[in-house]
Amino acid sequence: MEHIFIGRQPILDGNGKLYGYELLHRRAGDEHARGEDGDRMSSDLLLNAVLEIGIQNICGSHRAFINVTRNLLMNSGLDSLPPDRIVLEVLETVAVDPPLLDRLGTLRARRFEIALDDYVCLPARDALIEHADIVKLDVLALDEAELERHVALLKARNVRLLAEKVESPAMHRRLKQMGFGLFQGFFFAKPETYRGQRILPNKLVVLELLARVNEPNITPEQLSSIIRGDVALSVTVLRWANASIYGLRHAVGSIERAIVVLGLQTVRNWVSLLALARMGASPGELLTVLLVRARTCELLASSADRANPSAYFTVGLLSALDVILKVDLQVALERMPLSSEQKEALFARSGDLGAALDAVIACEGGEPGKARFAALTGADILQCYLSGLAWADSLRSAGADPHALP
């Protein structure tokens, strides 16, 4: 049986708020789906995203950006899709003529958002601008002068500018100043080069909390005492414990009860996530990425019958600690009571823990051909990743959003 992989890459606004996800079509075992027919790729992606897996399960309540070919654009089947959930990305290879422009006008009248993918300002493609809501520019494909020329021309045309392949926080800041309002790329999940190697005092306090709850031999009583000593933390943990996703018959009214009903490790994982949120992970989508990594690593370990899946969860959750603290990873982990295997997984991606993290990062980048873990098949890894996505998004929809701490 052939397995289709759907990856997703976040698209953020200028404030770091999630705007939507671009969905990526891949076939398991084929990193880039080279040589595939574009019509088939686009139709497969739509069929799998909408019918098989479901937009809600991949993107939650956010928009899905999907590449579409000319033939798919002209197909009346698009009219049955939910326009409030899907942004149609017109590929740069689509020929521009009156029938295409008429069709784009019809789709916009049906309230679809139209994006132009990898747009280049050429006279032959100028007519597309009148039918576009968003124009995506590959900022690595244009030199500085070309980029400035494109921005100047497009800003006068009343479209939103989306910067693709934003590789660093510095690049993000520069592009925002130029006038881009939407950004795509994992710039928020990659570290900068930091001059200082000192953890700021306000973050040091929270890091110490993170270290305390991750002590290997912490007892339920000790964890309860840590949580009860922090009013905001107590309120948030109780809110999470009563989230509908757990289906508990009776309300959880105390921290002690939350630990008993849901388990020490579950509550400890929550507190770790909340600690990361307090350290000011920005943009907030980074926390969602970490939550997906953590849960998927845990599921991979369970599926492969590895011991201590919670250790895998912790590795996924802390995989961008250097980005959050803005220090070298080694400095960031000095105060963390992790096992040597966990630290090696984070430093060098070594061992089973590192392999699990590598597999998740391959999935989030839409490169399933690089995803390997134990004896699991590509379909097994995909299922774990989709379950991780659904789990993270369900916390948001249930009101257990780490980005909205009291």
For each residue, the residues with C-beta under 8 A, 3 or more apart:
1:
2: 27 28
3: 27 28 378 379 382
4: 25 26 27 28 44 45 48 52
5: 25 26 27 28 363 366 368 378 382
6: 23 24 25 26 45 48 49 53 58
7: 23 24 26 363 364 365 366 367 368
8: 21 22 23 24 58 59 364 366 389
9: 21 22 24 184 185 186 364 365 366
10: 18 20 21 184 285 288 289
11: 18 19 20 21 22 65 162 182 183 184
12: 16 17 18 19 182 183 184 188 283 285
13: 16 17 18 19 181 182 183
14: 176 180 181 182 183
15: 283
16: 12 13 188 282 283 284 285
17: 12 13 283 284
18: 10 11 12 13 21 62 283 284 285 288
19: 11 12 13 62 63 182
20: 10 11 59 62 63 64 65 87
21: 8 9 10 11 18 58 59 62 63 64 65
22: 8 9 11 64 65 66 89 184
23: 6 7 8 45 49 58 59 64 65 66
24: 6 7 8 9 366
25: 4 5 6 33 41 42 44 45 67
26: 4 5 6 7 30 31 32 33 366 367 368 369
27: 2 3 4 5 30 33 36 368
28: 2 3 4 5 368 369 377 378 379 382
29: 368 369 378
30: 26 27 33 34 368 369
31: 26 367 368 369 370
32: 26 367 369
33: 25 26 27 30 36 41
34: 30
35:
36: 27 33 40 41
37: 40 41
38: 41 42 69 91 93
39: 42 43 69 71 72
40: 36 37 43 44
41: 25 33 36 37 38 44 45 67
42: 25 38 39 45 46 66 67 68 69 72
43: 39 40 46 47 72
44: 4 25 40 41 47 48
45: 4 6 23 25 41 42 48 49 66 67
46: 42 43 49 50 66 72 81
47: 43 44 50 51 52
48: 4 6 44 45 51 52 53
49: 6 23 45 46 52 53 54 55 58 64 66
50: 46 47 54 55 81
51: 47 48 54
52: 4 47 48 49
53: 6 48 49 57 58 386
54: 49 50 51 57 58
55: 49 50 58 59 64 82 85 86
56: 59 60 61
57: 53 54 386 389 390 393
58: 6 8 21 23 49 53 54 55 64 386 389
59: 8 20 21 23 55 56 62 63 64 85 393
60: 56 393 396 397
61: 56 393 396 397
62: 18 19 20 21 59
63: 19 20 21 59 85 86 87 113
64: 20 21 22 23 49 55 58 59 85 86 87
65: 11 20 21 22 23 87 89 115
66: 22 23 42 45 46 49 86 87 88 89
67: 25 41 42 45 89 91 117
68: 42 72 73 78 88 89 90 91
69: 38 39 42 72 73 91 93 94
70: 73 74 94 95 100
71: 39 74 75
72: 39 42 43 46 68 69 75 78
73: 68 69 70 78 88 90 94 100 103 104 107
74: 70 71 99 100 103
75: 71 72 78
76: 79
77: 80 81
78: 68 72 73 75 81 88 107 112
79: 76 110
80: 77
81: 46 50 77 78 85 86 112
82: 55 85 86
83: 86 107 110 111 112 113
84: 111
85: 55 59 63 64 81 82
86: 55 63 64 66 81 82 83 112 113
87: 20 63 64 65 66 112 113 114 115 133 134
88: 66 68 73 78 107 112 113 114 115
89: 22 65 66 67 68 115 116 117 136
90: 68 73 94 104 114 115 116 117 128 132
91: 38 67 68 69 94 117 118
92: 116 117 118 119 120
93: 38 69
94: 69 70 73 90 91 100
95: 70 100
96: 100 101 124 125 127 128
97: 100 101
98: 101 102
99: 74 102 103
100: 70 73 74 94 95 96 97 103 104
101: 96 97 98 104 105 127 128 130 131
102: 98 99 105 106
103: 73 74 99 100 106 107
104: 73 90 100 101 107 108 114 128 131 132
105: 101 102 108 109 131
106: 102 103 109 110
107: 73 78 83 88 103 104 110 112 114
108: 104 105 111 112 113 114 131 133
109: 105 106
110: 79 83 106 107
111: 83 84 108
112: 78 81 83 86 87 88 107 108
113: 63 83 86 87 88 108 133 134
114: 87 88 90 104 107 108 131 132 133 134
115: 65 87 88 89 90 132 133 134 135 136 162
116: 89 90 92 119 125 128 129 132 134 135 136
117: 67 89 90 91 92 136
118: 91 92 136 137 138 141 164
119: 92 116 125 128 135 136 137 150 154
120: 92 125 150
121: 125 126 149 150 153 154
122: 125 126
123: 126
124: 96
125: 96 116 119 120 121 122 128
126: 121 122 123 129
127: 96 101 130 131
128: 90 96 101 104 116 119 125 131 132
129: 116 126 132 135 154 157 159
130: 101 127
131: 101 104 105 108 114 127 128
132: 90 104 114 115 116 128 129 135 159
133: 87 108 113 114 115 159 160
134: 87 113 114 115 116 159 160 161 162 182
135: 115 116 119 129 132 154 159 160 161 162
136: 89 115 116 117 118 119 162 163 164 184
137: 118 119 142 147 150 151 154 161 162 163 164 180
138: 118 141 142 164 165
139: 142 147 163 164 165 166 171 175
140: 165 167
141: 118 138
142: 137 138 139 146 147 150
143: 146 147
144: 147 148
145: 148 149
146: 142 143 149 150
147: 137 139 142 143 144 150 151 178
148: 144 145 151 152 178
149: 121 145 146 152 153
150: 119 120 121 137 142 146 147 153 154
151: 137 147 148 154 155 161 178 179 180
152: 148 149 155 156
153: 121 149 150 156 157
154: 119 121 129 135 137 150 151 157 159 161
155: 151 152 161 179
156: 152 153
157: 129 153 154
158:
159: 129 132 133 134 135 154
160: 133 134 135 181 182
161: 134 135 137 151 154 155 179 180 181 182
162: 11 115 134 135 136 137 180 181 182 183 184
163: 136 137 139 166 172 175 180 182 183 184 185
164: 118 136 137 138 139 184 185
165: 138 139 140 184 185
166: 139 163 171 172 175 183 184 185 187
167: 140 171 185 187 190
168: 171 172 187 190 192
169: 172 173 187 188 190 192
170: 173 174 192
171: 139 166 167 168 174 175 187
172: 163 166 168 169 175 176 183 187 188
173: 169 170 176 177
174: 170 171 177 178
175: 139 163 166 171 172 178 180 183
176: 14 172 173 180 183
177: 173 174
178: 147 148 151 174 175
179: 151 155 161
180: 14 137 151 161 162 163 175 176 183
181: 13 14 160 161 162
182: 11 12 13 14 19 134 160 161 162 163
183: 11 12 13 14 162 163 166 172 175 176 180 187
184: 9 10 11 12 22 136 162 163 164 165 166
185: 9 163 164 165 166 167
186: 9 189 190 365
187: 166 167 168 169 171 172 183 190
188: 12 16 169 172 282 283 285 286 323
189: 186 286 289 320 323
190: 167 168 169 186 187 323
191: 194 320 322 323 326 329
192: 168 169 170 326
193:
194: 191 197 326 327 328
195:
196: 327
197: 194 327 328 331
198: 327
199: 203 204 207 325 327 331 332
200: 203 204
201: 204 205
202: 205 206
203: 199 200 206 207 279 280 324 325
204: 199 200 201 207 208
205: 201 202 208 209
206: 202 203 209 210 275 278 279
207: 199 203 204 210 211 275 279 325 332 335 336
208: 204 205 211 212 335
209: 205 206 212 213 226 230 271 275
210: 206 207 213 214 272 275 276 336
211: 207 208 214 215 335 336 337
212: 208 209 215 218 226
213: 209 210 218 223 226 268 271 272 275
214: 210 211 218 268 272 314 336 337 338
215: 211 212 218 222 337
216: 337 339
217:
218: 212 213 214 215 222 223 264 268
219: 222 223
220: 223 224 256 259 260 264
221: 224 225
222: 215 218 219 225 226
223: 213 218 219 220 226 227 259 264 267 268 271
224: 220 221 227 228 255 256 259
225: 221 222 228 229
226: 209 212 213 222 223 229 230 271
227: 223 224 230 233 234 237 255 267 271
228: 224 225 234 255
229: 225 226
230: 209 226 227 233 234
231: 234 235
232: 235 236 405 406
233: 227 230 236 237 271 274
234: 227 228 230 231 237 238 255
235: 231 232 238 239 406
236: 232 233 239 240 274 405 406
237: 227 233 234 240 241 255 258 267 270 271 274
238: 234 235 241 242 252 253 254 255 258
239: 235 236 242 243 399 400
240: 236 237 243 270 395 400
241: 237 238 246 248 252 257 258 261 262 267
242: 238 239 246 248 251 252
243: 239 240 246 395 398 399 400
244: 247 398
245: 394 395 398 400
246: 241 242 243 262
247: 244
248: 241 242 251 252 261
249:
250:
251: 242 248
252: 238 241 242 248 257 258 261 262
253: 238 257
254: 238 257 258
255: 224 227 228 234 237 238 258 259 267
256: 220 224 259 260
257: 241 252 253 254 260 261
258: 237 238 241 252 254 255 261 262 267
259: 220 223 224 255 256 262 263 264 267
260: 220 256 257
261: 241 248 252 257 258
262: 241 246 252 258 259 266 267
263: 259 266 267
264: 218 220 223 259 267 268
265: 268 269 310 313
266: 262 263 269 270
267: 223 227 237 241 255 258 259 262 263 264 270 271
268: 213 214 218 223 264 265 271 272 310
269: 265 266 272 273 294 310 313 314 317
270: 237 240 266 267 273 274
271: 209 213 223 226 227 233 237 267 268 274 275
272: 210 213 214 268 269 275 276 314 317 318
273: 269 270 276 277 287 290 291 294 317 402
274: 233 236 237 270 271 277 278 402 405
275: 206 207 209 210 213 271 272 278 279
276: 210 272 273 279 281 287 290 317 321 324 402
277: 273 274 281 287 402 403 405
278: 206 274 275 405
279: 203 206 207 275 276 324 325
280: 203 324
281: 276 277 284 286 287 290 320 323 324
282: 16 188 286
283: 12 15 16 17 18 188 286
284: 16 17 18 281 287 288 403
285: 10 12 16 18 188 288 289
286: 188 189 281 282 283 289 290 320 323 324
287: 273 276 277 281 284 290 291 402 403
288: 10 18 284 285 291 292 392 393 396
289: 10 189 285 286 292 293 320 364
290: 273 276 281 286 287 293 294 316 317 318 319 320
291: 273 287 288 294 295 317 388 391 392 395 402
292: 288 289 295 296 316 360 364 385 388 389 391 392
293: 289 290 296 297 316 317 319 357 360 361 364 388
294: 269 273 290 291 297 298 312 313 314 315 316 317 388
295: 291 292 298 299 313 316 387 388 391 392
296: 292 293 299 300 316 356 359 360 363 384 385 387 388
297: 293 294 300 301 312 313 315 316 353 356 357 360
298: 294 295 301 302 309 310 312 313 316
299: 295 296 302 303 309 384 387 388
300: 296 297 303 304 306 312 356 359 360 373 374 376 381 384
301: 297 298 304 306 308 309 311 312 352 356
302: 298 299 305 306 309
303: 299 300 376 380 384
304: 300 301 373 374 375 376
305: 302
306: 300 301 302 309 312 352 374
307:
308: 301 311 312
309: 298 299 301 302 306 312 313
310: 265 268 269 298 313 314
311: 301 308 314 315 339 341 342 353
312: 294 297 298 300 301 306 308 309 315 316 353 356
313: 265 269 294 295 297 298 309 310 316 317
314: 214 269 272 294 310 311 317 318 338 342
315: 294 297 311 312 318 319 342 345 346 353 354 356 357
316: 290 292 293 294 295 296 297 298 312 313 319 356 357 360
317: 269 272 273 276 290 291 293 294 313 314
318: 272 290 314 315 321 333 336 338 346
319: 290 293 315 316 346 357 361
320: 189 191 281 286 289 290 323 324
321: 276 318 324 325 329 332 333 336 346
322: 191 325 326 327 328 329 331 332
323: 188 189 190 191 281 286 320 326
324: 203 276 279 280 281 286 320 321
325: 199 203 207 279 321 322 331 332
326: 191 192 194 322 323
327: 194 196 197 198 199 322 331 332
328: 194 197 322 331 332
329: 191 321 322 332 333 346 347
330: 333 334 347
331: 197 199 322 325 327 328 334
332: 199 207 321 322 325 327 328 329 336
333: 318 321 329 330 336 338 343 346 347
334: 330 331
335: 207 208 211
336: 207 210 211 214 318 321 332 333 343
337: 211 214 215 216
338: 214 314 318 333 342 343 346
339: 216 311 342 343
340: 343 344
341: 311 344 345 351 353
342: 311 314 315 338 339 345 346 353
343: 333 336 338 339 340 346 347
344: 340 341 347 348 350 351 353 354
345: 315 341 342 348 349 350 351 353 354 356 357
346: 315 318 319 321 329 333 338 342 343 354 357
347: 329 330 333 343 344 350
348: 344 345 354
349: 345 354 355 357 358
350: 344 345 347 353 354
351: 341 344 345 354 355
352: 301 306 355 356 373 374
353: 297 311 312 315 341 342 344 345 350 356 357
354: 315 344 345 346 348 349 350 351 357 358
355: 349 351 352 358 359 372 373 374
356: 296 297 300 301 312 315 316 345 352 353 359 360 373
357: 293 297 315 316 319 345 346 349 353 354 360 361
358: 349 354 355 361 362 370 371 372
359: 296 300 355 356 362 363 370 371 372 373 381
360: 292 293 296 297 300 316 356 357 363 364 371 385 388
361: 293 319 357 358 364 365
362: 358 359 365 367 368 369 370 371
363: 5 7 296 359 360 366 367 368 371 381 382 385
364: 7 8 9 289 292 293 360 361 385
365: 7 9 186 361 362
366: 5 7 8 9 24 26 363
367: 7 26 31 32 362 363 370 371
368: 5 7 26 27 28 29 30 31 362 363 371 378 381 382
369: 26 28 29 30 31 32 362
370: 31 358 359 362 367
371: 358 359 360 362 363 367 368 378 381
372: 355 358 359 381
373: 300 304 352 355 356 359 376 381
374: 300 304 306 352 355
375: 304
376: 300 303 304 373 380 381 384
377: 28 380 381
378: 3 5 28 29 368 371 381 382
379: 3 28 382 383
380: 303 376 377 383 384
381: 300 359 363 368 371 372 373 376 377 378 384 385
382: 3 5 28 363 368 378 379 385 386
383: 379 380 386 387
384: 296 299 300 303 376 380 381 387 388
385: 292 296 360 363 364 381 382 388 389
386: 53 57 58 382 383 389 390
387: 295 296 299 383 384 390 391
388: 291 292 293 294 295 296 299 360 384 385 391 392
389: 8 57 58 292 385 386 392 393
390: 57 386 387 393 394
391: 291 292 295 387 388 394 395
392: 288 291 292 295 388 389 395 396
393: 57 59 60 61 288 389 390 396 397
394: 245 390 391 397 398
395: 240 243 245 291 391 392 398 400 401 402
396: 60 61 288 392 393 400 401
397: 60 61 393 394
398: 243 244 245 394 395
399: 239 243
400: 239 240 243 245 395 396
401: 395 396 404
402: 273 274 276 277 287 291 395 405
403: 277 284 287
404: 401
405: 232 236 274 277 278 402
406: 232 235 236
